[in-house]
Amino acid sequence: MNSGQSSSGSAKQDPARLTDGELIEACLGGDEDAWAQLLRRYGSLIYSIAYQYELGRDDAGDVFQLVSISLLEHLEDLRDATKLPAWIATITRRHAANVAARKRRQAGRDVEVAPHDEAAVDDRAVEELLSNLRDQMLVREAMERLPERCRELLTLLFSEEEDVAYAEIARRLDMPIGSIGPTRNRCLEQLRRILEEFGF
């Protein structure tokens, strides 16, 4: 009996389903999968900001590595998990500005972007990126509130990682192909209501 409870208690939750707060807690607890998920979740934001400084892919990769190190060293200093996206954006801007300035110095040109000068980046573009990330997090939280059947169906239908045919979805979920469409519509309606509760 005790061994069964221990096994259940030790079950590890999928990092992709964790909120930012839960993800931060797992990262600080030394969970390597959580760290990998954190960087995946915000990788597009980091690279997008780096590209605004006219950096190539290799230099943007350097910025990504620098931001990763900063997160590793200072994540425990973040007191409010809701500020994580903006915090990462600020760190990325600083590192990207420094890398851009170094590149210009190496090229023997005048430094057009001074270290830590964030004015050179389009603030509206960064705000749009942050807004998109917040929307994604709201959708992710809303998905977690759906019944498991709906969550599985919508995940398969709208997966960005694989294009799953209806026949395969029917096989995986053990449901008739003809019921996928109506079930999808009901699940999307539930998702819409949850998002409305979130003010989405």
N, C-alpha and C positions, 0 to 999 in steps of 0.2 A: 504493500500500500504506500509506504513512504517512498520507495524507489520510484513508483509511478508518479507521485506528486513531484519528486525531484526532477524527473525527466520532463514533465510538462512545464515546470517552472523554468527549466533551462532552455526551452525552445526560443530560438532567436527570431526576432521580427525582421522582415525584409526592410533594409535601410531605405529603399525607395518609397516606402509607405510612411516613413517617419516625418513628423513636422520638423521645422527648423530647430525648435527648442529641443525636441527629443534627439535629433541628429547631433546637435552640439553636445548634449549630455553624453551620448554614446561616444563621440569623438574624444571628449575629455576623459572618458573611461578607458581609452586605449583601443577602441574598436576600429581596426584597419578598414573593414568594409564600410563603416560609417564615414571615415575620412574619404574613401574613394567616391562614395555617393555624394558627399558635400562638394567635392571638386567637379563631379559630373553635373550636379545641379546648377552650379554657377559658372561652369566653364565657358558657356556661350557669352555670358555677361563680361567675363574677364577678357576674352579674345575680342569681343566687339569694341570694347573701350580701347584696347591696345591698337586696333586697326584705325581708330579715329586719330591716333597720333602718327598715322602714315607709316606704321611699322610693318615689315614683311612678316611672313609666317614664322621664320626662325626667331626673330626678335620678339614677336608676340608670344612665342613659346617660352622665351626667357622671362618675359613679364609674368606668364602663368606660373613658372617655377618660383619666382620671387614672391608672388602673392601666396602661393602654397606654403612657403617657408614662413611668411608673416602670419598666416592663419595658424600654423602649427605653434608658433611662438607666443601669439597674443590672443588666441581664441578665448582663453579663460578670462580675459579682461572684459569681454563683452557681457554686459549686464542684462541687456534686453534683446531677446532672440528676434523680435520683430524688426530690429534695426540691422540684422545681418546683411541683407542685400545692399543697403546704402553703405554700410561699413566696408563691404568688399569692394564696392564701386570706388570709394574714396582711396582705399589702399591701392587699387589697380591704377587709378589716375596718377598717383604719386610715383609708382614704379615705372609706369609707361612714360611719364614725362622725363624721368631720369634716363631711361634707356634711349629715348628720342634725342635728348640733349647730348648724350655720349656719342651717339651715331653721327650727329652733326659735327661734333668736335673732331671725331676721327676722320670725317670727310673733309676737314679743313674749311668748313663753311661757318658762317655766323650762326650762333645758337638762336634759333627762332623760338624755341620752347624752353623756357628756363625750368630748372628743377622745381617740382611741386607747383608749377603754374597750371592750374586747372582751367583757366579761362579759355585756353586754346581749344578745348573740346566742346562740342555742341551739347549744352546742358539738356536741351530738349530731347536729343537722341538718347542720352543716358537715362533721363526720366522715363522715356518710353520703354526702354529696356527693363527698368525696374518695375514699371507698371505691368508689363507683360509677365514678369516673374511673379509678381504678387497675384495676378490673375491665375497663373498656373498653380500656385500654392492653394488658392481658394478652391479651384477645381479638384485638386488632389484631396483636400480635406473633405469636400463634398462627396467625392467618390467613396471615401472611407465610411461614410454614413449610409451608403446604399446597402441593400441586402447583398449577400455574397454572390448570389446568382447574377444579379444585375451588374455588379462590379466586374465579375469575370467576363460577362458578355461584352460590355462596353470596352473593356481593356483589349479584348481580342479584335473587336470591330474597328477600333481607332488606334491600334498599335502602330507606332512609327517605326518599330524595329522589324516587323514582318507583315506581309500582306496575306492575311489568312482568309481563305475562301470559305463561303458559307458551309460547304460540305464538311470542311475540316472543323469549323466551329461546332456544327451539329454533332460531329463525332466526339470532340473533346468534352462538350457539355452534355452529351447524351440527350439531345433534344431534336425534334423533327425540324427539318429545314424550313418548312412552312411557318413555324412558330417564331422563327428568329426575328422577322420584321416586326410583328406586333409586340413581341417582348421587348425589342429594342426601343420602340416608341414609348412603351410604358416606363421603361427604365430612364429614358431621356427626360420624360415628364417629371419623374421623381427627382432627377438630378437638377432640373430647372427650378423646382420648388425649393430644394435645399439651398441652391445658389441665391435665390431671392431672399431667403432667411439671412444669408450672409451679407446681403446688400449688394450683390454682384449685378 
